[in-house]
Structure formats: C-alpha cells, structure tokens
Amino acid sequence: MKSYHLSRWTAGLGLCGATLLAPAAIAATTGHVGVFSEYVFRGIVANGGAAVQGGIDHVGDSGLLAGVWASNTAVFGGSELDLYAGYLHKFSDTVMADFGALYYILSEDKESPLYDVDGDGTVDQTDLDTLEFFTTLFAGPVKLQAYYSDDYVGTDEEAFYYTATYTHKVNDTISVAGQVGYTHGDGPEYFYGDKYVDYSVMLNKSIREGLVFSLGFIDTNLKDEGAFVDAKDDPKVMISAKQTFNF
C-alpha cells in the first residue's frame, strides 16, 4: 500500500507521490530512499508516524517492468513490503501506458488481525496480504490510474481505486501537483466506514540531481470511523525528502 510518496513511477504505487509523471526512458534501473513525516495511503494516515521508505524499480527494453518497495510503517500496522510486475508501452515521448499486478505483504501483527471479517461476532485470523491489479495512462502532465482487488486486506471483498494527477512545472526545479482519487467497494468501505474521495496538492523542489523535497496538503471527505481503521482524519500536511539514483 504504497501511499502518497508513491514511488513506483507507474502506480504512483501502494495499499505517497513521485515527482515524475512517467519514466524518462524505456530501459532503466533506479533506486530510491526517502523520509516522510507521515505514511499516507490514498488519503489515510498510518498510525506509525514518520516513515522511512525505499525501493528498486526496473523496466527493460521490451517494456517489462518489476519492482520492490518497503516501509517501516503501514496503514494497518506493522511494516510493509510491496512487489510488482507489469508491462509499459511507449506510444510517443509524452504518451505511455502500463498494466500489471501489485502484491502488498503486510507482516508482523498483520497475520492475526483482531477484527470480525464475516460479521459472525467472532475474531477471525486473517492474512491481510493483498493482490491488486493496476493500469496507468501517462499523457504529458496528466496521469490517470485505476486499481482493482477482489480480496481487499483479508475481507474477501472487492475494492476499486481511481485517481488523476496533474503536474505543473513552474521552472526547472519546482513543480506543483494536484491529485484527486476515489475509493469504493465493500472491502475498503468496511475498513474506512464509507466510499470516499481523497485529494492533495504537492509542492516539489529539486535540490540537486535526484534529491527532491516535498510539501503537501492532503485530505479526504470521510466523516465516520470504519470497523478497523480510524479514518476520520483532519486535513494534514506532509513533508518529505527523497533521493533517487540510477544503477
């Protein structure tokens, strides 16, 4: 559940957000590590506070892509490891699309959550690891993404997420990104109390090659608490620093 720093270029990942809208080249292997004041996943703040996160992404000459990402905190507690694979097609220098699968490994206390999944009044021992399918369209400054899971975080229920991001390049070192997303489906509605909209504005400043500082405002329209996650968040401000490097 890569959240707002979403680092994988295509998913802008997770179960937060990259400055780049699309990979600069079809063939590349890159790494990244960052520090974030909050782990925010689709507008929802993790309870673990500040997070250190990083990963490695690879896309080959054929367009096949794969990556790994990890965080010391996660929305549902404990730590998190994400794995993904897919295919990226370049239509032109400014238009690209990808699709693939993303697997969230939610460790530690995730394997024995204390909540009633099937509503029978008993605590269920449920593996929260989640498989999600994604597709992304990059078109100049616009990025459109869709995600689907048929078993959201051990609920055995469907989840859908759609999000759009527009990035305006102010100059060679500063950009502003506006984003809006929509989450629905029986799985997330159980956890968060309702379907909901999340939105954010991020100011990104490149300090030197590969190093970006970000300041963001993030919020949702959620009003109630869900069965497992306290999703009644006030508007939040997130700051981060992320270094990207090439292998």
C-alpha positions as CSV (number, residue, x, y, z in Angstrom):
1,M,0.0,0.0,0.0
2,K,2.4,2.4,-1.1
3,S,0.9,5.6,-0.2
4,Y,1.4,9.3,-1.0
5,H,5.0,9.1,-1.6
6,L,4.2,6.5,-4.1
7,S,7.4,6.0,-5.7
8,R,6.9,3.5,-8.4
9,W,6.5,5.7,-11.4
10,T,3.6,3.9,-12.8
11,A,1.3,3.3,-9.8
12,G,2.2,6.5,-8.1
13,L,2.2,2.9,-6.0
14,G,0.6,1.2,-3.0
15,L,-2.3,-0.4,-0.4
16,C,2.7,8.6,-1.2
17,G,3.8,10.6,-4.9
18,A,6.6,10.7,-7.3
19,T,7.6,14.0,-9.0
20,L,8.0,12.4,-12.4
21,L,4.9,11.6,-14.3
22,A,6.4,8.8,-16.4
23,P,9.7,7.0,-16.7
24,A,12.3,9.1,-18.7
25,A,13.4,6.1,-20.7
26,I,12.1,2.7,-21.5
27,A,15.1,0.8,-20.2
28,A,16.3,1.8,-16.7
29,T,17.0,0.5,-13.2
30,T,16.6,3.1,-10.4
31,G,16.5,3.1,-6.7
32,H,15.1,5.5,-4.2
33,V,15.0,6.1,-0.4
34,G,13.0,8.7,1.4
35,V,11.9,10.1,4.8
36,F,8.3,11.1,5.2
37,S,6.6,12.9,8.1
38,E,3.5,10.6,7.6
39,Y,2.8,7.4,5.7
40,V,-0.4,8.4,3.8
41,F,-2.2,5.8,1.7
42,R,-5.0,7.1,-0.5
43,G,-5.6,9.9,1.9
44,I,-5.5,7.7,5.0
45,V,-2.7,8.3,7.6
46,A,-0.9,5.3,9.1
47,N,-0.7,5.3,12.9
48,G,3.0,4.7,12.9
49,G,4.0,8.3,12.4
50,A,7.1,9.2,10.4
51,A,8.3,6.6,7.9
52,V,11.5,5.6,6.1
53,Q,10.7,4.0,2.7
54,G,12.6,2.9,-0.3
55,G,12.7,0.6,-3.2
56,I,14.2,-0.5,-6.6
57,D,12.4,-0.2,-9.9
58,H,13.4,-1.8,-13.3
59,V,12.0,-1.5,-16.8
60,G,13.6,-3.4,-19.6
61,D,14.0,-2.7,-23.3
62,S,10.9,-4.9,-24.0
63,G,8.8,-2.8,-21.6
64,L,8.6,-5.5,-18.9
65,L,8.8,-3.9,-15.5
66,A,9.2,-5.0,-11.9
67,G,10.0,-3.5,-8.6
68,V,10.1,-3.8,-4.8
69,W,9.2,-1.3,-2.2
70,A,9.3,-1.3,1.7
71,S,8.2,0.9,4.6
72,N,8.7,0.6,8.3
73,T,5.1,1.6,8.9
74,A,1.8,0.7,7.2
75,V,-1.8,1.8,7.3
76,F,-2.9,-1.4,9.0
77,G,0.0,-1.5,11.5
78,G,3.4,-3.2,11.4
79,S,5.7,-2.9,8.4
80,E,5.1,-3.4,4.7
81,L,6.8,-4.9,1.6
82,D,5.3,-4.4,-1.9
83,L,6.2,-6.4,-5.0
84,Y,5.0,-5.5,-8.5
85,A,5.4,-6.6,-12.1
86,G,3.9,-5.5,-15.4
87,Y,4.4,-4.1,-18.9
88,L,4.9,-0.5,-20.0
89,H,4.2,0.6,-23.6
90,K,5.5,3.9,-25.0
91,F,3.3,5.4,-27.7
92,S,5.3,8.6,-28.0
93,D,7.7,10.7,-26.0
94,T,4.7,12.1,-24.0
95,V,2.2,9.3,-24.0
96,M,2.7,5.9,-22.3
97,A,0.6,3.3,-20.6
98,D,1.2,0.3,-18.3
99,F,-0.6,-2.5,-16.6
100,G,0.4,-5.1,-14.1
101,A,-0.1,-6.6,-10.6
102,L,0.9,-5.4,-7.2
103,Y,1.3,-7.6,-4.1
104,Y,1.2,-6.0,-0.6
105,I,2.9,-8.1,2.1
106,L,1.7,-6.8,5.4
107,S,3.8,-8.5,8.1
108,E,4.0,-8.8,11.9
109,D,0.6,-8.2,13.6
110,K,-1.0,-8.3,10.1
111,E,-1.2,-12.1,10.1
112,S,-3.6,-12.1,13.1
113,P,-5.8,-9.0,13.0
114,L,-8.3,-8.6,15.8
115,Y,-11.5,-7.9,13.8
116,D,-14.6,-9.7,12.7
117,V,-14.3,-10.1,8.9
118,D,-17.5,-12.1,8.3
119,G,-19.7,-10.4,10.9
120,D,-20.5,-13.5,12.9
121,G,-19.3,-12.0,16.2
122,T,-16.0,-13.9,16.4
123,V,-12.5,-12.7,15.8
124,D,-11.1,-14.1,12.5
125,Q,-7.4,-15.0,12.0
126,T,-6.9,-13.5,8.5
127,D,-3.9,-12.9,6.3
128,L,-4.1,-9.3,5.2
129,D,-1.7,-9.6,2.2
130,T,-3.4,-8.2,-0.8
131,L,-3.1,-8.7,-4.6
132,E,-4.1,-5.7,-6.7
133,F,-4.2,-5.1,-10.4
134,F,-3.3,-1.7,-11.9
135,T,-3.2,0.3,-15.1
136,T,-1.8,3.7,-15.7
137,L,-2.0,6.2,-18.6
138,F,0.6,9.0,-18.8
139,A,-0.3,11.8,-21.2
140,G,2.0,14.8,-20.8
141,P,1.4,16.4,-17.4
142,V,-1.6,14.2,-16.7
143,K,-1.5,10.7,-15.0
144,L,-4.6,8.5,-14.8
145,Q,-4.6,5.3,-12.7
146,A,-7.0,2.5,-11.8
147,Y,-6.6,-0.3,-9.2
148,Y,-8.7,-3.4,-8.5
149,S,-8.6,-6.1,-5.9
150,D,-11.0,-9.0,-5.4
151,D,-9.9,-9.6,-1.8
152,Y,-9.1,-6.3,-0.1
153,V,-6.9,-6.8,3.0
154,G,-8.4,-10.1,4.0
155,T,-12.0,-9.1,3.7
156,D,-12.8,-11.4,0.7
157,E,-14.5,-8.3,-0.8
158,E,-13.8,-6.1,-3.9
159,A,-12.0,-2.8,-3.9
160,F,-11.7,-0.1,-6.6
161,Y,-9.5,3.0,-6.7
162,Y,-9.3,5.6,-9.4
163,T,-7.0,8.6,-9.3
164,A,-5.9,11.5,-11.5
165,T,-2.9,13.7,-11.1
166,Y,-1.9,16.9,-13.0
167,T,1.6,18.3,-12.6
168,H,2.5,21.9,-13.5
169,K,6.2,22.6,-13.9
170,V,6.9,26.0,-12.5
171,N,10.6,26.0,-13.5
172,D,13.5,23.6,-13.8
173,T,13.5,22.8,-10.1
174,I,9.9,23.4,-8.9
175,S,6.6,21.7,-9.7
176,V,3.1,21.6,-8.3
177,A,0.9,18.5,-8.5
178,G,-2.8,18.4,-7.9
179,Q,-4.4,15.0,-7.3
180,V,-7.9,13.6,-6.7
181,G,-8.9,9.9,-6.0
182,Y,-12.0,7.9,-5.4
183,T,-12.1,4.7,-3.3
184,H,-15.2,2.3,-3.3
185,G,-16.1,-1.3,-2.9
186,D,-17.3,-3.5,0.0
187,G,-13.7,-4.1,1.2
188,P,-12.5,-0.5,1.8
189,E,-16.0,0.6,2.8
190,Y,-15.8,-1.9,5.7
191,F,-12.4,-0.6,6.8
192,Y,-13.0,3.1,6.3
193,G,-16.7,3.3,7.0
194,D,-17.7,4.5,3.6
195,K,-16.6,5.1,0.0
196,Y,-14.7,8.3,-0.2
197,V,-12.7,10.9,-2.2
198,D,-9.1,11.9,-1.3
199,Y,-7.3,14.9,-2.7
200,S,-4.0,16.6,-2.4
201,V,-1.7,19.4,-3.5
202,M,2.0,18.8,-3.5
203,L,4.8,21.3,-3.9
204,N,8.1,19.7,-5.1
205,K,11.5,21.3,-5.1
206,S,14.6,19.6,-6.6
207,I,17.7,20.5,-4.6
208,R,20.2,18.6,-6.7
209,E,20.1,15.7,-9.2
210,G,17.8,13.0,-7.7
211,L,17.1,14.8,-4.4
212,V,13.5,16.2,-4.1
213,F,11.9,17.9,-1.1
214,S,8.1,18.0,-1.0
215,L,5.4,19.8,1.0
216,G,1.9,18.6,0.6
217,F,-1.7,19.2,1.8
218,I,-3.8,16.0,1.9
219,D,-7.4,15.4,2.9
220,T,-10.5,13.2,2.4
221,N,-14.2,13.6,2.7
222,L,-14.6,10.8,5.2
223,K,-16.8,11.6,8.2
224,D,-17.0,8.3,10.1
225,E,-14.7,5.7,11.5
226,G,-14.5,2.3,9.9
227,A,-14.6,-1.1,11.6
228,F,-10.8,-1.3,11.8
229,V,-9.1,1.9,10.7
230,D,-9.7,5.3,12.3
231,A,-10.3,7.2,9.0
232,K,-11.9,10.3,10.4
233,D,-8.9,12.5,9.6
234,D,-8.5,16.2,9.8
235,P,-6.7,17.9,6.9
236,K,-3.0,17.0,7.1
237,V,0.3,18.4,6.0
238,M,3.1,16.1,4.9
239,I,6.8,16.9,4.3
240,S,9.3,14.5,2.7
241,A,12.8,14.2,1.3
242,K,13.5,11.6,-1.3
243,Q,16.7,10.6,-3.2
244,T,16.5,8.8,-6.5
245,F,19.6,7.2,-8.1
246,N,20.5,5.1,-11.1
247,F,22.3,1.8,-11.2
